[in-house]
């Protein structure tokens, strides 16, 4: 979409349309509420310092507490988007990045976590990050893949576009294959890197969430001016969402 002004406009229109259509995820949020704070005790969602040699930004997502009963799927989606929106108002310490490379560590992720997936929230997450998120996704790395990965994919793959699925690299536990794609030094110390400790990185980003709380909770920053918005944006969002809902109804999960 680089250099495509019309495409960028469509993306932003869909971005705001989805935010307003799913206000319970994008607008009704507070990084200090019990739901968000509990999620931050269960999982890490951390942008990592620096850029890869290809000028991409690494982002690490992992569980801290493996107890599935403590994992709130929709809360994880809300915190994910708060963290993403937070980054839009912060100076980029490493300079302008060319794209993003999320890293999902599946260590501790069990079938009980899979069972707690809220499909309606998953649908919103997948649609937004694939069609309305103003970043360039360069690759996705999944670390410590379990033997039941196929069951996880049964749930999530119907929502992933084929061109996005081609970007995913799956890595076995304790494999060195991820470091063919990005320098290990860019990871936290607990992963053998030099990016600082997970605790220090977590403290930095949770502190920034609190610091920018008013911005994140300000509905005026995200609501659509109905007198100016394109009339095509919301119907298109509804049409595509209804199509996914139809496909969801026909999905069979073993």
The 8 nearest C-alpha neighbors of each residue, nearest first, counted from 0:
[[1, 3, 2, 6, 7, 4, 135, 5],
 [2, 0, 3, 4, 7, 6, 135, 134],
 [1, 3, 4, 0, 7, 6, 5, 8],
 [4, 2, 0, 6, 1, 5, 7, 8],
 [5, 3, 7, 6, 2, 8, 0, 1],
 [6, 4, 8, 7, 3, 9, 10, 2],
 [7, 5, 9, 3, 8, 4, 10, 0],
 [6, 8, 10, 4, 5, 9, 3, 11],
 [7, 9, 5, 11, 6, 10, 12, 4],
 [8, 10, 12, 6, 7, 11, 13, 5],
 [11, 9, 7, 131, 13, 8, 12, 14],
 [12, 10, 14, 8, 13, 9, 15, 7],
 [13, 11, 9, 14, 15, 10, 232, 16],
 [12, 14, 16, 10, 11, 15, 232, 131],
 [15, 13, 131, 11, 12, 17, 16, 10],
 [14, 16, 18, 12, 17, 13, 19, 11],
 [15, 17, 13, 19, 233, 18, 14, 20],
 [16, 18, 20, 19, 15, 14, 21, 13],
 [19, 17, 15, 25, 21, 16, 20, 22],
 [18, 20, 22, 16, 17, 21, 15, 222],
 [19, 21, 17, 18, 22, 16, 233, 15],
 [22, 20, 19, 18, 23, 24, 17, 25],
 [21, 23, 26, 25, 19, 24, 20, 18],
 [24, 22, 27, 21, 25, 26, 28, 77],
 [25, 23, 22, 77, 21, 26, 27, 28],
 [24, 26, 22, 18, 23, 27, 21, 77],
 [27, 25, 22, 28, 218, 23, 24, 216],
 [28, 26, 23, 22, 25, 24, 29, 216],
 [27, 29, 26, 216, 25, 30, 24, 77],
 [28, 30, 31, 32, 216, 212, 27, 35],
 [31, 29, 35, 32, 208, 209, 212, 28],
 [32, 30, 29, 36, 35, 33, 209, 212],
 [33, 31, 29, 34, 35, 30, 36, 28],
 [32, 34, 36, 35, 37, 31, 38, 30],
 [33, 35, 37, 32, 36, 38, 74, 71],
 [36, 34, 38, 37, 30, 32, 33, 74],
 [35, 37, 39, 33, 38, 34, 31, 32],
 [36, 38, 40, 34, 39, 35, 33, 41],
 [37, 39, 41, 35, 40, 36, 42, 34],
 [40, 38, 36, 42, 41, 37, 35, 43],
 [41, 39, 37, 38, 42, 36, 63, 64],
 [40, 42, 64, 38, 63, 39, 62, 37],
 [43, 41, 62, 63, 39, 61, 40, 38],
 [42, 44, 61, 60, 45, 62, 39, 63],
 [45, 43, 60, 59, 42, 79, 61, 46],
 [44, 46, 59, 58, 43, 47, 60, 201],
 [47, 45, 58, 57, 59, 48, 44, 56],
 [46, 48, 57, 58, 45, 49, 59, 186],
 [49, 47, 194, 46, 50, 185, 93, 57],
 [48, 50, 93, 47, 51, 56, 185, 92],
 [49, 51, 54, 56, 55, 93, 52, 48],
 [50, 52, 54, 55, 53, 181, 56, 49],
 [53, 51, 54, 50, 55, 181, 182, 49],
 [52, 54, 51, 55, 50, 97, 96, 98],
 [55, 53, 51, 50, 96, 52, 97, 56],
 [54, 56, 98, 51, 50, 99, 96, 97],
 [55, 57, 99, 50, 100, 96, 98, 58],
 [58, 56, 100, 47, 101, 99, 46, 55],
 [57, 59, 46, 101, 47, 45, 102, 100],
 [60, 58, 102, 45, 44, 101, 103, 46],
 [59, 61, 44, 103, 43, 102, 104, 45],
 [62, 60, 104, 43, 42, 103, 63, 59],
 [61, 63, 42, 64, 41, 43, 65, 107],
 [64, 62, 42, 41, 65, 61, 43, 40],
 [63, 65, 41, 66, 62, 42, 40, 69],
 [64, 66, 107, 67, 63, 62, 108, 41],
 [67, 65, 68, 64, 69, 70, 41, 107],
 [66, 68, 70, 112, 69, 111, 65, 109],
 [69, 67, 66, 70, 71, 112, 111, 115],
 [70, 68, 67, 66, 71, 41, 37, 64],
 [71, 69, 67, 68, 72, 41, 38, 66],
 [72, 70, 74, 73, 75, 69, 38, 115],
 [71, 73, 75, 74, 116, 70, 117, 76],
 [72, 74, 76, 75, 71, 120, 77, 117],
 [75, 73, 77, 71, 76, 72, 78, 35],
 [74, 76, 72, 78, 73, 77, 79, 38],
 [75, 77, 79, 73, 74, 78, 80, 72],
 [78, 76, 74, 80, 24, 79, 75, 81],
 [77, 79, 81, 75, 80, 76, 82, 74],
 [80, 78, 76, 82, 77, 81, 75, 83],
 [79, 81, 83, 82, 77, 78, 84, 76],
 [82, 80, 78, 84, 83, 79, 85, 77],
 [81, 83, 85, 79, 80, 84, 78, 86],
 [82, 84, 80, 81, 85, 86, 79, 87],
 [85, 83, 81, 87, 86, 82, 80, 215],
 [86, 84, 82, 83, 87, 88, 81, 208],
 [85, 87, 89, 84, 88, 83, 82, 90],
 [86, 88, 84, 85, 89, 83, 90, 91],
 [89, 87, 86, 85, 90, 84, 211, 214],
 [88, 90, 86, 87, 91, 85, 92, 207],
 [91, 89, 92, 88, 86, 87, 94, 93],
 [90, 92, 94, 93, 89, 95, 86, 96],
 [91, 93, 94, 90, 49, 48, 95, 89],
 [94, 92, 49, 91, 50, 95, 48, 96],
 [95, 93, 91, 92, 96, 50, 90, 49],
 [94, 96, 91, 97, 93, 54, 92, 55],
 [95, 97, 54, 55, 98, 56, 94, 50],
 [98, 96, 55, 54, 95, 135, 99, 53],
 [99, 97, 135, 55, 96, 136, 137, 56],
 [98, 100, 56, 136, 55, 137, 57, 135],
 [99, 101, 57, 138, 139, 137, 56, 58],
 [102, 100, 58, 139, 57, 59, 99, 140],
 [103, 101, 140, 59, 58, 141, 139, 60],
 [104, 102, 141, 60, 142, 61, 59, 105],
 [103, 105, 142, 61, 106, 141, 143, 60],
 [106, 104, 108, 143, 142, 144, 107, 103],
 [107, 105, 108, 104, 143, 62, 61, 144],
 [106, 108, 65, 109, 105, 62, 64, 63],
 [109, 107, 105, 106, 112, 65, 110, 62],
 [110, 108, 111, 112, 107, 113, 67, 65],
 [109, 111, 113, 112, 114, 108, 151, 147],
 [112, 110, 114, 109, 113, 67, 115, 108],
 [111, 113, 115, 67, 109, 110, 114, 108],
 [114, 112, 110, 111, 115, 116, 151, 109],
 [113, 115, 111, 112, 116, 110, 117, 109],
 [114, 116, 112, 113, 117, 111, 72, 71],
 [117, 115, 113, 114, 72, 118, 112, 121],
 [118, 116, 120, 119, 121, 115, 72, 73],
 [117, 119, 121, 120, 116, 122, 154, 247],
 [118, 120, 122, 121, 117, 123, 244, 124],
 [121, 119, 123, 122, 118, 117, 73, 124],
 [122, 120, 118, 124, 119, 123, 125, 117],
 [121, 123, 119, 125, 120, 124, 118, 126],
 [124, 122, 120, 126, 121, 125, 127, 119],
 [125, 123, 121, 127, 122, 126, 120, 128],
 [126, 124, 122, 128, 127, 123, 129, 121],
 [125, 127, 123, 129, 124, 128, 130, 122],
 [126, 128, 131, 124, 130, 125, 129, 132],
 [127, 129, 132, 125, 126, 130, 131, 124],
 [130, 128, 126, 127, 125, 131, 132, 163],
 [129, 131, 127, 126, 128, 132, 10, 13],
 [130, 132, 14, 127, 10, 13, 128, 129],
 [131, 133, 128, 134, 127, 130, 129, 14],
 [134, 132, 131, 135, 10, 11, 7, 128],
 [135, 133, 132, 136, 98, 99, 128, 97],
 [136, 134, 98, 99, 137, 133, 97, 132],
 [135, 137, 99, 98, 138, 134, 100, 139],
 [136, 138, 99, 100, 98, 135, 166, 139],
 [139, 137, 166, 100, 136, 167, 140, 101],
 [140, 138, 167, 101, 100, 166, 102, 168],
 [139, 141, 102, 168, 167, 169, 103, 142],
 [140, 142, 103, 169, 104, 102, 170, 168],
 [141, 143, 104, 170, 144, 105, 103, 140],
 [144, 142, 172, 171, 105, 106, 170, 104],
 [143, 145, 171, 142, 105, 170, 172, 148],
 [146, 144, 147, 148, 143, 105, 171, 172],
 [145, 147, 148, 144, 149, 150, 171, 143],
 [148, 146, 149, 145, 150, 151, 110, 144],
 [149, 147, 151, 150, 145, 146, 152, 144],
 [148, 150, 152, 147, 151, 153, 146, 145],
 [151, 149, 153, 152, 148, 147, 154, 253],
 [150, 152, 148, 153, 149, 154, 113, 155],
 [153, 151, 149, 155, 156, 154, 150, 148],
 [154, 152, 150, 151, 155, 156, 149, 252],
 [153, 155, 152, 151, 156, 150, 157, 252],
 [156, 154, 152, 157, 158, 153, 151, 159],
 [155, 157, 159, 152, 158, 153, 154, 164],
 [158, 156, 155, 159, 154, 153, 160, 247],
 [157, 159, 156, 155, 125, 122, 160, 126],
 [160, 158, 156, 157, 164, 161, 163, 125],
 [161, 159, 163, 162, 164, 158, 129, 157],
 [160, 162, 164, 163, 165, 159, 156, 166],
 [161, 163, 165, 160, 164, 166, 159, 167],
 [164, 162, 160, 165, 166, 161, 159, 167],
 [163, 165, 161, 166, 167, 162, 160, 159],
 [164, 166, 163, 162, 167, 161, 168, 138],
 [167, 165, 138, 164, 163, 139, 168, 162],
 [168, 166, 139, 164, 165, 140, 138, 169],
 [167, 169, 140, 139, 141, 170, 166, 138],
 [168, 170, 141, 140, 142, 167, 144, 171],
 [171, 169, 142, 144, 141, 143, 174, 168],
 [170, 172, 143, 144, 174, 173, 142, 169],
 [173, 171, 143, 174, 144, 170, 142, 145],
 [174, 172, 171, 175, 143, 170, 142, 176],
 [175, 173, 172, 176, 171, 170, 177, 143],
 [174, 176, 177, 178, 173, 179, 170, 171],
 [175, 177, 178, 174, 179, 170, 180, 171],
 [178, 176, 179, 180, 175, 181, 170, 174],
 [179, 177, 181, 180, 176, 182, 183, 175],
 [178, 180, 177, 176, 181, 182, 175, 183],
 [179, 181, 178, 177, 182, 176, 51, 140],
 [180, 182, 178, 179, 51, 183, 177, 185],
 [183, 181, 184, 178, 185, 180, 51, 179],
 [182, 184, 185, 192, 186, 178, 181, 191],
 [183, 185, 192, 193, 182, 186, 194, 191],
 [186, 184, 183, 194, 192, 182, 193, 187],
 [185, 187, 192, 194, 184, 183, 190, 193],
 [188, 186, 194, 192, 195, 196, 189, 190],
 [187, 189, 192, 191, 190, 196, 193, 195],
 [188, 190, 187, 191, 196, 192, 197, 186],
 [191, 189, 188, 187, 192, 186, 183, 193],
 [192, 190, 188, 189, 187, 183, 186, 193],
 [193, 191, 184, 186, 188, 187, 183, 190],
 [192, 194, 184, 188, 195, 187, 185, 186],
 [195, 193, 187, 186, 185, 192, 188, 48],
 [196, 194, 187, 193, 188, 197, 199, 200],
 [197, 195, 188, 199, 198, 187, 200, 189],
 [196, 198, 200, 199, 201, 187, 195, 189],
 [197, 199, 201, 196, 200, 202, 195, 203],
 [200, 198, 202, 196, 201, 197, 203, 195],
 [199, 201, 197, 203, 202, 198, 196, 204],
 [202, 200, 198, 204, 199, 203, 197, 205],
 [203, 201, 199, 205, 200, 204, 206, 198],
 [204, 202, 200, 206, 201, 205, 199, 207],
 [203, 205, 207, 206, 201, 202, 208, 200],
 [206, 204, 208, 202, 207, 203, 201, 209],
 [207, 205, 204, 209, 203, 208, 202, 210],
 [206, 208, 210, 204, 209, 205, 211, 203],
 [209, 207, 205, 211, 206, 210, 212, 204],
 [208, 210, 212, 206, 207, 211, 30, 205],
 [209, 211, 207, 208, 212, 206, 213, 205],
 [212, 210, 208, 214, 209, 213, 207, 215],
 [211, 213, 209, 215, 214, 210, 208, 216],
 [214, 212, 216, 215, 211, 217, 210, 209],
 [215, 213, 217, 211, 212, 216, 220, 85],
 [214, 216, 212, 213, 217, 211, 81, 85],
 [217, 215, 213, 214, 218, 212, 28, 29],
 [216, 218, 214, 219, 215, 220, 213, 221],
 [219, 217, 220, 221, 222, 216, 26, 215],
 [218, 220, 222, 221, 217, 223, 216, 224],
 [221, 219, 218, 217, 222, 214, 215, 216],
 [220, 222, 219, 218, 15, 223, 18, 26],
 [223, 221, 219, 218, 220, 19, 224, 15],
 [222, 224, 225, 15, 221, 228, 16, 19],
 [225, 223, 226, 227, 228, 222, 219, 221],
 [226, 224, 228, 227, 223, 229, 230, 222],
 [225, 227, 224, 228, 223, 229, 230, 222],
 [228, 226, 225, 224, 229, 223, 230, 12],
 [229, 227, 225, 224, 226, 230, 223, 12],
 [228, 230, 231, 232, 227, 12, 233, 225],
 [229, 231, 232, 228, 233, 234, 225, 227],
 [232, 230, 229, 234, 233, 235, 228, 236],
 [231, 233, 235, 12, 234, 13, 230, 229],
 [232, 234, 236, 235, 16, 231, 237, 230],
 [235, 233, 237, 236, 231, 232, 238, 230],
 [234, 236, 238, 232, 233, 237, 231, 239],
 [237, 235, 233, 239, 234, 238, 240, 232],
 [238, 236, 234, 240, 235, 239, 241, 233],
 [237, 239, 235, 241, 240, 236, 234, 242],
 [240, 238, 242, 236, 241, 237, 235, 243],
 [239, 241, 237, 243, 242, 238, 236, 244],
 [242, 240, 244, 238, 243, 239, 237, 245],
 [243, 241, 239, 245, 240, 244, 238, 246],
 [242, 244, 246, 240, 245, 241, 247, 239],
 [245, 243, 247, 241, 242, 246, 240, 248],
 [246, 244, 242, 248, 243, 247, 241, 249],
 [247, 245, 243, 249, 244, 248, 242, 250],
 [248, 246, 244, 250, 249, 245, 243, 157],
 [247, 249, 245, 246, 250, 244, 251, 243],
 [248, 250, 246, 247, 251, 245, 244, 252],
 [251, 249, 247, 248, 246, 252, 157, 154],
 [250, 252, 249, 253, 248, 247, 153, 154],
 [253, 251, 250, 153, 154, 150, 249, 151],
 [252, 251, 150, 153, 154, 250, 149, 151]]
